[in-house]
Amino acid sequence: MPYQSTPWQLVAKLHVSSTDHRVRKTHADSFYKTDLAAILDELTISDIEICGAEVPFCVDATIKAGFDHGYRIWMVPGAVSMVAKAQPLIPEGTLLTHYARIWRDRFLTYVDE
């Protein structure tokens, strides 16, 4: 998405506070060439709850990078999604199950299981 374009904006229903931090990323990994780790360290945050879109790209890369940075990663089951067209060779449900099995107890802990 082009920076500052209409699709780039946060959805109107999202409650945003003036004290919220925003991290502009240009890579699937939210830690790559961003100040995310510095912000989390400054706030003494050691646990991250993940949700998001594009499992094979952004979500997977950020989970693994966060784990490599030493954060404990948590996720509510079903809090991620993907566009089926992004990975046309593997059905969406199969791919989501595949990633959930890779992440479980290796890179993250599922909440409320």
Biopython code that builds the backbone (N, CA, C, O; Angstrom):
import numpy as np
from Bio.PDB.StructureBuilder import StructureBuilder

atoms = [
    (1, "MET", "N", (0.834, -1.182, 0.000)),
    (1, "MET", "CA", (0.000, 0.000, 0.000)),
    (1, "MET", "C", (0.881, 1.248, 0.000)),
    (1, "MET", "O", (1.849, 1.332, 0.755)),
    (2, "PRO", "N", (0.553, 2.176, -0.816)),
    (2, "PRO", "CA", (1.335, 3.414, -0.796)),
    (2, "PRO", "C", (1.175, 4.145, 0.540)),
    (2, "PRO", "O", (0.072, 4.257, 1.075)),
    (3, "TYR", "N", (2.279, 4.630, 1.054)),
    (3, "TYR", "CA", (2.310, 5.361, 2.327)),
    (3, "TYR", "C", (1.332, 6.537, 2.289)),
    (3, "TYR", "O", (1.319, 7.321, 1.340)),
    (4, "GLN", "N", (0.516, 6.643, 3.339)),
    (4, "GLN", "CA", (-0.481, 7.701, 3.541)),
    (4, "GLN", "C", (-1.691, 7.590, 2.607)),
    (4, "GLN", "O", (-2.557, 8.464, 2.636)),
    (5, "SER", "N", (-1.775, 6.540, 1.780)),
    (5, "SER", "CA", (-2.933, 6.366, 0.902)),
    (5, "SER", "C", (-4.161, 6.018, 1.750)),
    (5, "SER", "O", (-4.032, 5.710, 2.935)),
    (6, "THR", "N", (-5.337, 6.068, 1.149)),
    (6, "THR", "CA", (-6.563, 5.746, 1.872)),
    (6, "THR", "C", (-6.532, 4.327, 2.447)),
    (6, "THR", "O", (-6.876, 4.156, 3.617)),
    (7, "PRO", "N", (-6.136, 3.297, 1.684)),
    (7, "PRO", "CA", (-6.104, 1.954, 2.279)),
    (7, "PRO", "C", (-5.061, 1.804, 3.388)),
    (7, "PRO", "O", (-5.170, 0.899, 4.215)),
    (8, "TRP", "N", (-4.073, 2.661, 3.417)),
    (8, "TRP", "CA", (-3.004, 2.605, 4.411)),
    (8, "TRP", "C", (-3.480, 3.077, 5.786)),
    (8, "TRP", "O", (-2.868, 2.724, 6.794)),
    (9, "GLN", "N", (-4.547, 3.859, 5.854)),
    (9, "GLN", "CA", (-5.035, 4.456, 7.099)),
    (9, "GLN", "C", (-5.623, 3.396, 8.030)),
    (9, "GLN", "O", (-6.097, 2.353, 7.579)),
    (10, "LEU", "N", (-5.588, 3.671, 9.316)),
    (10, "LEU", "CA", (-6.227, 2.801, 10.294)),
    (10, "LEU", "C", (-7.743, 2.877, 10.125)),
    (10, "LEU", "O", (-8.276, 3.921, 9.747)),
    (11, "VAL", "N", (-8.429, 1.787, 10.400)),
    (11, "VAL", "CA", (-9.883, 1.793, 10.270)),
    (11, "VAL", "C", (-10.494, 2.731, 11.306)),
    (11, "VAL", "O", (-9.985, 2.860, 12.420)),
    (12, "ALA", "N", (-11.574, 3.374, 10.933)),
    (12, "ALA", "CA", (-12.201, 4.393, 11.778)),
    (12, "ALA", "C", (-12.695, 3.833, 13.112)),
    (12, "ALA", "O", (-12.706, 4.555, 14.109)),
    (13, "LYS", "N", (-13.101, 2.573, 13.150)),
    (13, "LYS", "CA", (-13.639, 1.973, 14.378)),
    (13, "LYS", "C", (-12.561, 1.645, 15.412)),
    (13, "LYS", "O", (-12.876, 1.317, 16.556)),
    (14, "LEU", "N", (-11.312, 1.732, 15.017)),
    (14, "LEU", "CA", (-10.221, 1.423, 15.936)),
    (14, "LEU", "C", (-9.992, 2.598, 16.873)),
    (14, "LEU", "O", (-9.791, 3.729, 16.430)),
    (15, "HIS", "N", (-10.025, 2.319, 18.174)),
    (15, "HIS", "CA", (-9.782, 3.372, 19.157)),
    (15, "HIS", "C", (-8.285, 3.681, 19.179)),
    (15, "HIS", "O", (-7.467, 2.806, 19.460)),
    (16, "VAL", "N", (-7.941, 4.915, 18.884)),
    (16, "VAL", "CA", (-6.544, 5.327, 18.844)),
    (16, "VAL", "C", (-6.332, 6.426, 19.877)),
    (16, "VAL", "O", (-7.102, 7.383, 19.952)),
    (17, "SER", "N", (-5.281, 6.274, 20.666)),
    (17, "SER", "CA", (-4.939, 7.250, 21.690)),
    (17, "SER", "C", (-3.696, 8.029, 21.264)),
    (17, "SER", "O", (-2.882, 7.531, 20.486)),
    (18, "SER", "N", (-3.556, 9.221, 21.762)),
    (18, "SER", "CA", (-2.378, 10.031, 21.438)),
    (18, "SER", "C", (-1.100, 9.427, 22.008)),
    (18, "SER", "O", (0.000, 9.789, 21.591)),
    (19, "THR", "N", (-1.242, 8.511, 22.957)),
    (19, "THR", "CA", (-0.063, 7.867, 23.543)),
    (19, "THR", "C", (0.308, 6.557, 22.848)),
    (19, "THR", "O", (1.315, 5.937, 23.189)),
    (20, "ASP", "N", (-0.499, 6.135, 21.878)),
    (20, "ASP", "CA", (-0.207, 4.907, 21.142)),
    (20, "ASP", "C", (1.040, 5.082, 20.288)),
    (20, "ASP", "O", (1.315, 6.168, 19.776)),
    (21, "HIS", "N", (1.777, 4.012, 20.146)),
    (21, "HIS", "CA", (2.957, 4.013, 19.275)),
    (21, "HIS", "C", (2.572, 3.424, 17.930)),
    (21, "HIS", "O", (1.781, 2.484, 17.856)),
    (22, "ARG", "N", (3.133, 3.981, 16.872)),
    (22, "ARG", "CA", (2.928, 3.445, 15.527)),
    (22, "ARG", "C", (4.288, 3.109, 14.940)),
    (22, "ARG", "O", (5.254, 3.857, 15.088)),
    (23, "VAL", "N", (4.340, 1.976, 14.277)),
    (23, "VAL", "CA", (5.581, 1.542, 13.643)),
    (23, "VAL", "C", (5.307, 1.397, 12.154)),
    (23, "VAL", "O", (4.464, 0.601, 11.742)),
    (24, "ARG", "N", (6.021, 2.164, 11.360)),
    (24, "ARG", "CA", (5.881, 2.062, 9.907)),
    (24, "ARG", "C", (6.861, 1.009, 9.412)),
    (24, "ARG", "O", (8.072, 1.123, 9.602)),
    (25, "LYS", "N", (6.313, -0.013, 8.777)),
    (25, "LYS", "CA", (7.165, -1.084, 8.277)),
    (25, "LYS", "C", (7.093, -1.157, 6.760)),
    (25, "LYS", "O", (6.096, -0.771, 6.149)),
    (26, "THR", "N", (8.161, -1.657, 6.169)),
    (26, "THR", "CA", (8.219, -1.789, 4.720)),
    (26, "THR", "C", (8.606, -3.216, 4.325)),
    (26, "THR", "O", (8.946, -3.476, 3.170)),
    (27, "HIS", "N", (8.553, -4.121, 5.273)),
    (27, "HIS", "CA", (8.970, -5.506, 5.078)),
    (27, "HIS", "C", (7.999, -6.387, 5.844)),
    (27, "HIS", "O", (7.332, -5.919, 6.766)),
    (28, "ALA", "N", (7.914, -7.644, 5.475)),
    (28, "ALA", "CA", (6.996, -8.552, 6.175)),
    (28, "ALA", "C", (7.293, -8.624, 7.675)),
    (28, "ALA", "O", (6.371, -8.673, 8.489)),
    (29, "ASP", "N", (8.552, -8.629, 8.032)),
    (29, "ASP", "CA", (8.991, -8.687, 9.426)),
    (29, "ASP", "C", (8.852, -7.302, 10.059)),
    (29, "ASP", "O", (9.530, -6.360, 9.651)),
    (30, "SER", "N", (7.980, -7.182, 11.047)),
    (30, "SER", "CA", (7.731, -5.882, 11.697)),
    (30, "SER", "C", (8.933, -5.345, 12.462)),
    (30, "SER", "O", (8.953, -4.169, 12.825)),
    (31, "PHE", "N", (9.922, -6.175, 12.710)),
    (31, "PHE", "CA", (11.126, -5.737, 13.411)),
    (31, "PHE", "C", (12.208, -5.236, 12.452)),
    (31, "PHE", "O", (13.104, -4.497, 12.861)),
    (32, "TYR", "N", (12.130, -5.629, 11.194)),
    (32, "TYR", "CA", (13.176, -5.335, 10.213)),
    (32, "TYR", "C", (13.219, -3.846, 9.873)),
    (32, "TYR", "O", (12.262, -3.291, 9.333)),
    (33, "LYS", "N", (14.328, -3.219, 10.194)),
    (33, "LYS", "CA", (14.569, -1.797, 9.907)),
    (33, "LYS", "C", (13.463, -0.891, 10.451)),
    (33, "LYS", "O", (13.087, 0.098, 9.822)),
    (34, "THR", "N", (12.942, -1.253, 11.650)),
    (34, "THR", "CA", (11.958, -0.402, 12.337)),
    (34, "THR", "C", (12.453, -0.167, 13.763)),
    (34, "THR", "O", (13.457, -0.732, 14.194)),
    (35, "ASP", "N", (11.723, 0.678, 14.475)),
    (35, "ASP", "CA", (12.065, 0.926, 15.874)),
    (35, "ASP", "C", (11.182, 0.111, 16.830)),
    (35, "ASP", "O", (11.086, 0.433, 18.014)),
    (36, "LEU", "N", (10.543, -0.935, 16.318)),
    (36, "LEU", "CA", (9.644, -1.731, 17.154)),
    (36, "LEU", "C", (10.358, -2.312, 18.375)),
    (36, "LEU", "O", (9.859, -2.178, 19.492)),
    (37, "ALA", "N", (11.501, -2.948, 18.189)),
    (37, "ALA", "CA", (12.213, -3.539, 19.330)),
    (37, "ALA", "C", (12.620, -2.466, 20.336)),
    (37, "ALA", "O", (12.548, -2.690, 21.544)),
    (38, "ALA", "N", (13.044, -1.308, 19.849)),
    (38, "ALA", "CA", (13.436, -0.217, 20.752)),
    (38, "ALA", "C", (12.242, 0.278, 21.561)),
    (38, "ALA", "O", (12.369, 0.542, 22.757)),
    (39, "ILE", "N", (11.094, 0.404, 20.922)),
    (39, "ILE", "CA", (9.880, 0.843, 21.618)),
    (39, "ILE", "C", (9.491, -0.187, 22.685)),
    (39, "ILE", "O", (9.220, 0.178, 23.829)),
    (40, "LEU", "N", (9.466, -1.459, 22.315)),
    (40, "LEU", "CA", (9.095, -2.507, 23.263)),
    (40, "LEU", "C", (10.076, -2.562, 24.429)),
    (40, "LEU", "O", (9.670, -2.730, 25.579)),
    (41, "ASP", "N", (11.359, -2.421, 24.133)),
    (41, "ASP", "CA", (12.366, -2.434, 25.195)),
    (41, "ASP", "C", (12.213, -1.222, 26.119)),
    (41, "ASP", "O", (12.326, -1.349, 27.339)),
    (42, "GLU", "N", (11.959, -0.061, 25.539)),
    (42, "GLU", "CA", (11.769, 1.159, 26.334)),
    (42, "GLU", "C", (10.576, 1.017, 27.273)),
    (42, "GLU", "O", (10.598, 1.520, 28.396)),
    (43, "LEU", "N", (9.550, 0.338, 26.812)),
    (43, "LEU", "CA", (8.343, 0.125, 27.613)),
    (43, "LEU", "C", (8.453, -1.118, 28.500)),
    (43, "LEU", "O", (7.496, -1.484, 29.182)),
    (44, "THR", "N", (9.601, -1.752, 28.488)),
    (44, "THR", "CA", (9.891, -2.988, 29.222)),
    (44, "THR", "C", (8.829, -4.079, 28.961)),
    (44, "THR", "O", (8.334, -4.731, 29.880)),
    (45, "ILE", "N", (8.515, -4.237, 27.704)),
    (45, "ILE", "CA", (7.554, -5.256, 27.285)),
    (45, "ILE", "C", (8.315, -6.514, 26.898)),
    (45, "ILE", "O", (9.252, -6.468, 26.101)),
    (46, "SER", "N", (7.902, -7.633, 27.469)),
    (46, "SER", "CA", (8.563, -8.902, 27.165)),
    (46, "SER", "C", (7.625, -9.889, 26.471)),
    (46, "SER", "O", (8.068, -10.913, 25.951)),
    (47, "ASP", "N", (6.330, -9.577, 26.467)),
    (47, "ASP", "CA", (5.334, -10.432, 25.848)),
    (47, "ASP", "C", (4.619, -9.672, 24.742)),
    (47, "ASP", "O", (4.311, -8.489, 24.890)),
    (48, "ILE", "N", (4.357, -10.354, 23.632)),
    (48, "ILE", "CA", (3.651, -9.740, 22.504)),
    (48, "ILE", "C", (2.488, -10.636, 22.131)),
    (48, "ILE", "O", (2.653, -11.849, 21.997)),
    (49, "GLU", "N", (1.311, -10.048, 21.962)),
    (49, "GLU", "CA", (0.169, -10.795, 21.434)),
    (49, "GLU", "C", (0.046, -10.458, 19.957)),
    (49, "GLU", "O", (-0.006, -9.285, 19.587)),
    (50, "ILE", "N", (-0.002, -11.469, 19.125)),
    (50, "ILE", "CA", (-0.016, -11.297, 17.675)),
    (50, "ILE", "C", (-1.416, -11.502, 17.120)),
    (50, "ILE", "O", (-2.147, -12.398, 17.544)),
    (51, "CYS", "N", (-1.771, -10.663, 16.177)),
    (51, "CYS", "CA", (-2.945, -10.854, 15.337)),
    (51, "CYS", "C", (-2.612, -10.197, 14.006)),
    (51, "CYS", "O", (-1.686, -9.388, 13.944)),
    (52, "GLY", "N", (-3.323, -10.512, 12.965)),
    (52, "GLY", "CA", (-3.028, -9.836, 11.718)),
    (52, "GLY", "C", (-3.397, -10.628, 10.490)),
    (52, "GLY", "O", (-4.022, -11.687, 10.552)),
    (53, "ALA", "N", (-2.982, -10.070, 9.370)),
    (53, "ALA", "CA", (-3.307, -10.644, 8.072)),
    (53, "ALA", "C", (-2.042, -11.097, 7.362)),
    (53, "ALA", "O", (-0.920, -10.733, 7.714)),
    (54, "GLU", "N", (-2.277, -11.884, 6.378)),
    (54, "GLU", "CA", (-1.225, -12.428, 5.509)),
    (54, "GLU", "C", (-0.260, -13.333, 6.265)),
    (54, "GLU", "O", (0.925, -13.037, 6.420)),
    (55, "VAL", "N", (-0.813, -14.439, 6.724)),
    (55, "VAL", "CA", (-0.069, -15.426, 7.500)),
    (55, "VAL", "C", (1.253, -15.837, 6.851)),
    (55, "VAL", "O", (2.275, -15.833, 7.538)),
    (56, "PRO", "N", (1.287, -16.194, 5.555)),
    (56, "PRO", "CA", (2.548, -16.684, 4.999)),
    (56, "PRO", "C", (3.632, -15.604, 4.886)),
    (56, "PRO", "O", (4.792, -15.916, 4.614)),
    (57, "PHE", "N", (3.271, -14.383, 5.086)),
    (57, "PHE", "CA", (4.217, -13.287, 4.903)),
    (57, "PHE", "C", (4.417, -12.541, 6.226)),
    (57, "PHE", "O", (5.294, -12.904, 7.009)),
    (58, "CYS", "N", (3.626, -11.517, 6.481)),
    (58, "CYS", "CA", (3.815, -10.637, 7.640)),
    (58, "CYS", "C", (3.696, -11.352, 8.983)),
    (58, "CYS", "O", (4.549, -11.182, 9.853)),
    (59, "VAL", "N", (2.661, -12.135, 9.152)),
    (59, "VAL", "CA", (2.425, -12.761, 10.456)),
    (59, "VAL", "C", (3.542, -13.749, 10.787)),
    (59, "VAL", "O", (4.116, -13.693, 11.875)),
    (60, "ASP", "N", (3.848, -14.640, 9.871)),
    (60, "ASP", "CA", (4.895, -15.639, 10.122)),
    (60, "ASP", "C", (6.253, -14.979, 10.353)),
    (60, "ASP", "O", (6.973, -15.350, 11.281)),
    (61, "ALA", "N", (6.605, -14.009, 9.518)),
    (61, "ALA", "CA", (7.906, -13.342, 9.663)),
    (61, "ALA", "C", (8.014, -12.618, 11.006)),
    (61, "ALA", "O", (9.055, -12.677, 11.660)),
    (62, "THR", "N", (6.954, -11.943, 11.415)),
    (62, "THR", "CA", (6.989, -11.188, 12.667)),
    (62, "THR", "C", (7.010, -12.113, 13.883)),
    (62, "THR", "O", (7.699, -11.826, 14.862)),
    (63, "ILE", "N", (6.272, -13.208, 13.835)),
    (63, "ILE", "CA", (6.294, -14.165, 14.945)),
    (63, "ILE", "C", (7.708, -14.697, 15.146)),
    (63, "ILE", "O", (8.219, -14.712, 16.266)),
    (64, "LYS", "N", (8.322, -15.122, 14.084)),
    (64, "LYS", "CA", (9.660, -15.715, 14.191)),
    (64, "LYS", "C", (10.711, -14.670, 14.572)),
    (64, "LYS", "O", (11.625, -14.965, 15.342)),
    (65, "ALA", "N", (10.590, -13.467, 14.046)),
    (65, "ALA", "CA", (11.545, -12.410, 14.417)),
    (65, "ALA", "C", (11.362, -12.008, 15.873)),
    (65, "ALA", "O", (12.343, -11.806, 16.589)),
    (66, "GLY", "N", (10.116, -11.890, 16.316)),
    (66, "GLY", "CA", (9.858, -11.562, 17.719)),
    (66, "GLY", "C", (10.423, -12.620, 18.643)),
    (66, "GLY", "O", (11.014, -12.304, 19.676)),
    (67, "PHE", "N", (10.242, -13.869, 18.271)),
    (67, "PHE", "CA", (10.808, -14.973, 19.042)),
    (67, "PHE", "C", (12.336, -14.855, 19.080)),
    (67, "PHE", "O", (12.947, -15.004, 20.138)),
    (68, "ASP", "N", (12.946, -14.586, 17.923)),
    (68, "ASP", "CA", (14.407, -14.442, 17.855)),
    (68, "ASP", "C", (14.918, -13.259, 18.674)),
    (68, "ASP", "O", (16.056, -13.271, 19.144)),
    (69, "HIS", "N", (14.080, -12.244, 18.844)),
    (69, "HIS", "CA", (14.445, -11.085, 19.673)),
    (69, "HIS", "C", (14.241, -11.367, 21.166)),
    (69, "HIS", "O", (14.566, -10.528, 22.007)),
    (70, "GLY", "N", (13.710, -12.532, 21.489)),
    (70, "GLY", "CA", (13.565, -12.909, 22.888)),
    (70, "GLY", "C", (12.213, -12.594, 23.513)),
    (70, "GLY", "O", (12.067, -12.698, 24.731)),
    (71, "TYR", "N", (11.225, -12.213, 22.714)),
    (71, "TYR", "CA", (9.899, -11.923, 23.254)),
    (71, "TYR", "C", (9.098, -13.215, 23.375)),
    (71, "TYR", "O", (9.266, -14.137, 22.577)),
    (72, "ARG", "N", (8.220, -13.274, 24.387)),
    (72, "ARG", "CA", (7.252, -14.358, 24.486)),
    (72, "ARG", "C", (6.076, -13.947, 23.608)),
    (72, "ARG", "O", (5.543, -12.846, 23.741)),
    (73, "ILE", "N", (5.684, -14.837, 22.719)),
    (73, "ILE", "CA", (4.638, -14.530, 21.743)),
    (73, "ILE", "C", (3.376, -15.302, 22.107)),
    (73, "ILE", "O", (3.427, -16.493, 22.415)),
    (74, "TRP", "N", (2.248, -14.608, 22.065)),
    (74, "TRP", "CA", (0.937, -15.180, 22.378)),
    (74, "TRP", "C", (-0.006, -14.920, 21.223)),
    (74, "TRP", "O", (0.145, -13.935, 20.500)),
    (75, "MET", "N", (-0.988, -15.808, 21.045)),
    (75, "MET", "CA", (-2.001, -15.583, 20.015)),
    (75, "MET", "C", (-3.310, -16.247, 20.412)),
    (75, "MET", "O", (-3.317, -17.365, 20.928)),
    (76, "VAL", "N", (-4.406, -15.561, 20.171)),
    (76, "VAL", "CA", (-5.729, -16.157, 20.310)),
    (76, "VAL", "C", (-5.966, -16.962, 19.033)),
    (76, "VAL", "O", (-5.775, -16.426, 17.941)),
    (77, "PRO", "N", (-6.370, -18.217, 19.128)),
    (77, "PRO", "CA", (-6.618, -18.996, 17.914)),
    (77, "PRO", "C", (-7.603, -18.282, 16.984)),
    (77, "PRO", "O", (-8.638, -17.777, 17.419)),
    (78, "GLY", "N", (-7.261, -18.253, 15.716)),
    (78, "GLY", "CA", (-8.132, -17.627, 14.724)),
    (78, "GLY", "C", (-7.938, -16.131, 14.576)),
    (78, "GLY", "O", (-8.702, -15.484, 13.860)),
    (79, "ALA", "N", (-6.938, -15.563, 15.231)),
    (79, "ALA", "CA", (-6.723, -14.105, 15.176)),
    (79, "ALA", "C", (-5.888, -13.675, 13.980)),
    (79, "ALA", "O", (-5.403, -12.545, 13.930)),
    (80, "VAL", "N", (-5.721, -14.571, 13.022)),
    (80, "VAL", "CA", (-4.965, -14.255, 11.817)),
    (80, "VAL", "C", (-5.761, -14.669, 10.591)),
    (80, "VAL", "O", (-6.688, -15.475, 10.673)),
    (81, "SER", "N", (-5.383, -14.106, 9.463)),
    (81, "SER", "CA", (-6.079, -14.426, 8.221)),
    (81, "SER", "C", (-5.122, -14.280, 7.051)),
    (81, "SER", "O", (-3.954, -13.926, 7.216)),
    (82, "MET", "N", (-5.636, -14.556, 5.888)),
    (82, "MET", "CA", (-4.840, -14.378, 4.680)),
    (82, "MET", "C", (-5.770, -14.277, 3.480)),
    (82, "MET", "O", (-6.925, -14.701, 3.529)),
    (83, "VAL", "N", (-5.252, -13.715, 2.420)),
    (83, "VAL", "CA", (-5.985, -13.659, 1.166)),
    (83, "VAL", "C", (-5.650, -14.937, 0.410)),
    (83, "VAL", "O", (-4.486, -15.198, 0.109)),
    (84, "ALA", "N", (-6.647, -15.717, 0.111)),
    (84, "ALA", "CA", (-6.423, -17.016, -0.533)),
    (84, "ALA", "C", (-5.653, -16.875, -1.844)),
    (84, "ALA", "O", (-4.881, -17.762, -2.209)),
    (85, "LYS", "N", (-5.859, -15.773, -2.548)),
    (85, "LYS", "CA", (-5.188, -15.574, -3.838)),
    (85, "LYS", "C", (-3.677, -15.408, -3.678)),
    (85, "LYS", "O", (-2.931, -15.606, -4.637)),
    (86, "ALA", "N", (-3.222, -15.051, -2.486)),
    (86, "ALA", "CA", (-1.795, -14.848, -2.260)),
    (86, "ALA", "C", (-1.022, -16.158, -2.313)),
    (86, "ALA", "O", (0.182, -16.158, -2.570)),
    (87, "GLN", "N", (-1.694, -17.258, -2.075)),
    (87, "GLN", "CA", (-1.058, -18.576, -2.068)),
    (87, "GLN", "C", (-2.009, -19.557, -2.758)),
    (87, "GLN", "O", (-2.623, -20.388, -2.087)),
    (88, "PRO", "N", (-2.141, -19.477, -4.079)),
    (88, "PRO", "CA", (-3.174, -20.252, -4.776)),
    (88, "PRO", "C", (-2.948, -21.760, -4.824)),
    (88, "PRO", "O", (-3.884, -22.497, -5.133)),
    (89, "LEU", "N", (-1.752, -22.242, -4.535)),
    (89, "LEU", "CA", (-1.483, -23.675, -4.641)),
    (89, "LEU", "C", (-1.945, -24.484, -3.437)),
    (89, "LEU", "O", (-2.143, -25.695, -3.540)),
    (90, "ILE", "N", (-2.118, -23.822, -2.296)),
    (90, "ILE", "CA", (-2.494, -24.524, -1.074)),
    (90, "ILE", "C", (-3.780, -23.892, -0.545)),
    (90, "ILE", "O", (-3.825, -22.676, -0.355)),
    (91, "PRO", "N", (-4.825, -24.683, -0.304)),
    (91, "PRO", "CA", (-6.078, -24.116, 0.220)),
    (91, "PRO", "C", (-5.832, -23.343, 1.522)),
    (91, "PRO", "O", (-5.003, -23.738, 2.341)),
    (92, "GLU", "N", (-6.550, -22.259, 1.696)),
    (92, "GLU", "CA", (-6.364, -21.365, 2.848)),
    (92, "GLU", "C", (-6.428, -22.110, 4.184)),
    (92, "GLU", "O", (-5.556, -21.925, 5.033)),
    (93, "GLY", "N", (-7.442, -22.941, 4.379)),
    (93, "GLY", "CA", (-7.580, -23.664, 5.642)),
    (93, "GLY", "C", (-6.402, -24.573, 5.922)),
    (93, "GLY", "O", (-5.942, -24.665, 7.061)),
    (94, "THR", "N", (-5.907, -25.247, 4.890)),
    (94, "THR", "CA", (-4.748, -26.131, 5.040)),
    (94, "THR", "C", (-3.517, -25.329, 5.430)),
    (94, "THR", "O", (-2.748, -25.748, 6.296)),
    (95, "LEU", "N", (-3.326, -24.182, 4.797)),
    (95, "LEU", "CA", (-2.157, -23.357, 5.086)),
    (95, "LEU", "C", (-2.220, -22.769, 6.497)),
    (95, "LEU", "O", (-1.208, -22.731, 7.196)),
    (96, "LEU", "N", (-3.395, -22.313, 6.916)),
    (96, "LEU", "CA", (-3.538, -21.786, 8.273)),
    (96, "LEU", "C", (-3.266, -22.870, 9.319)),
    (96, "LEU", "O", (-2.620, -22.602, 10.332)),
    (97, "THR", "N", (-3.747, -24.078, 9.082)),
    (97, "THR", "CA", (-3.481, -25.193, 9.995)),
    (97, "THR", "C", (-1.995, -25.519, 10.019)),
    (97, "THR", "O", (-1.432, -25.784, 11.081)),
    (98, "HIS", "N", (-1.371, -25.502, 8.871)),
    (98, "HIS", "CA", (0.071, -25.769, 8.766)),
    (98, "HIS", "C", (0.878, -24.789, 9.617)),
    (98, "HIS", "O", (1.725, -25.205, 10.407)),
    (99, "TYR", "N", (0.618, -23.493, 9.460)),
    (99, "TYR", "CA", (1.360, -22.499, 10.240)),
    (99, "TYR", "C", (1.064, -22.625, 11.734)),
    (99, "TYR", "O", (1.969, -22.487, 12.557)),
    (100, "ALA", "N", (-0.185, -22.883, 12.087)),
    (100, "ALA", "CA", (-0.533, -23.043, 13.503)),
    (100, "ALA", "C", (0.268, -24.181, 14.124)),
    (100, "ALA", "O", (0.708, -24.073, 15.268)),
    (101, "ARG", "N", (0.458, -25.251, 13.394)),
    (101, "ARG", "CA", (1.237, -26.385, 13.909)),
    (101, "ARG", "C", (2.725, -26.038, 14.028)),
    (101, "ARG", "O", (3.389, -26.483, 14.964)),
    (102, "ILE", "N", (3.240, -25.261, 13.104)),
    (102, "ILE", "CA", (4.645, -24.842, 13.182)),
    (102, "ILE", "C", (4.859, -23.927, 14.389)),
    (102, "ILE", "O", (5.825, -24.096, 15.133)),
    (103, "TRP", "N", (3.963, -22.963, 14.584)),
    (103, "TRP", "CA", (4.134, -21.968, 15.647)),
    (103, "TRP", "C", (3.922, -22.559, 17.037)),
    (103, "TRP", "O", (4.655, -22.226, 17.968)),
    (104, "ARG", "N", (2.923, -23.433, 17.186)),
    (104, "ARG", "CA", (2.493, -23.944, 18.497)),
    (104, "ARG", "C", (3.661, -24.521, 19.296)),
    (104, "ARG", "O", (4.354, -25.436, 18.851)),
    (105, "ASP", "N", (3.855, -23.965, 20.477)),
    (105, "ASP", "CA", (4.856, -24.442, 21.432)),
    (105, "ASP", "C", (6.301, -24.386, 20.921)),
    (105, "ASP", "O", (7.208, -24.896, 21.579)),
    (106, "ARG", "N", (6.517, -23.777, 19.769)),
    (106, "ARG", "CA", (7.877, -23.522, 19.298)),
    (106, "ARG", "C", (8.139, -22.018, 19.332)),
    (106, "ARG", "O", (9.107, -21.548, 19.930)),
    (107, "PHE", "N", (7.246, -21.279, 18.670)),
    (107, "PHE", "CA", (7.412, -19.848, 18.545)),
    (107, "PHE", "C", (6.393, -19.058, 19.350)),
    (107, "PHE", "O", (6.632, -17.894, 19.672)),
    (108, "LEU", "N", (5.262, -19.671, 19.679)),
    (108, "LEU", "CA", (4.241, -18.958, 20.438)),
    (108, "LEU", "C", (3.399, -19.903, 21.255)),
    (108, "LEU", "O", (3.457, -21.123, 21.100)),
    (109, "THR", "N", (2.611, -19.306, 22.132)),
    (109, "THR", "CA", (1.650, -20.030, 22.946)),
    (109, "THR", "C", (0.260, -19.523, 22.576)),
    (109, "THR", "O", (0.029, -18.316, 22.503)),
    (110, "TYR", "N", (-0.641, -20.432, 22.350)),
    (110, "TYR", "CA", (-2.024, -20.047, 22.069)),
    (110, "TYR", "C", (-2.752, -19.768, 23.376)),
    (110, "TYR", "O", (-2.583, -20.501, 24.351)),
    (111, "VAL", "N", (-3.548, -18.733, 23.401)),
    (111, "VAL", "CA", (-4.312, -18.323, 24.570)),
    (111, "VAL", "C", (-5.687, -18.986, 24.514)),
    (111, "VAL", "O", (-6.283, -19.105, 23.444)),
    (112, "ASP", "N", (-6.186, -19.416, 25.675)),
    (112, "ASP", "CA", (-7.532, -20.000, 25.802)),
    (112, "ASP", "C", (-7.701, -21.304, 25.058)),
    (112, "ASP", "O", (-8.742, -21.526, 24.440)),
    (113, "GLU", "N", (-6.719, -22.160, 25.100)),
    (113, "GLU", "CA", (-6.894, -23.483, 24.495)),
    (113, "GLU", "C", (-7.191, -24.505, 25.557)),
    (113, "GLU", "O", (-7.371, -25.683, 25.247)),
]
sb = StructureBuilder()
sb.init_structure("model")
sb.init_model(0)
sb.init_chain("A")
sb.init_seg("    ")
for serial, (resi, resn, name, xyz) in enumerate(atoms, 1):
    if name == "N":
        sb.init_residue(resn, " ", resi, " ")
    sb.init_atom(name, np.array(xyz, "f"), 0.0, 1.0, " ", f" {name:<3s}", serial, name[0])
structure = sb.get_structure()
